[in-house]
Amino acid sequence: MIKIVVNMPVKKGLAEAFKQEAKELILKSAAEAGNIYYTLNESVENPGSFAIMECWKDQAAIDYHNATEHFTSILPKLVAMCDGDIPIMHYTEVSF
């Protein structure tokens, strides 16, 4: 499994619009065959700052997702609502 965290610092006053715009992306992405979870999360310490947290079966599922219409059409709109860098971190789970 591959986990991705995308931190999205939304411009002041756009949090509600951001959530509405993100809704379709979240719901359609979560329904994809290779998806384990795909959620939108708001910071407790910094309201208005969001993170998309994703978990995918494998790289092929991520590649498929990145080419979907909902990803390619909605993500640019979300990015335009952000202020500053949008760090994207990829993780694999550590097993003990």
Secondary structure, DSSP 4 states (H G I P E B T S, - for coil): -EEEEEEEEBPTT-HHHHHHHHHHHHHHHHTSTTEEEEEEEE-SSSTTEEEEEEEESSHHHHHHHHTSHHHHHHHHHHHHTB-S---EEEE-PPP-
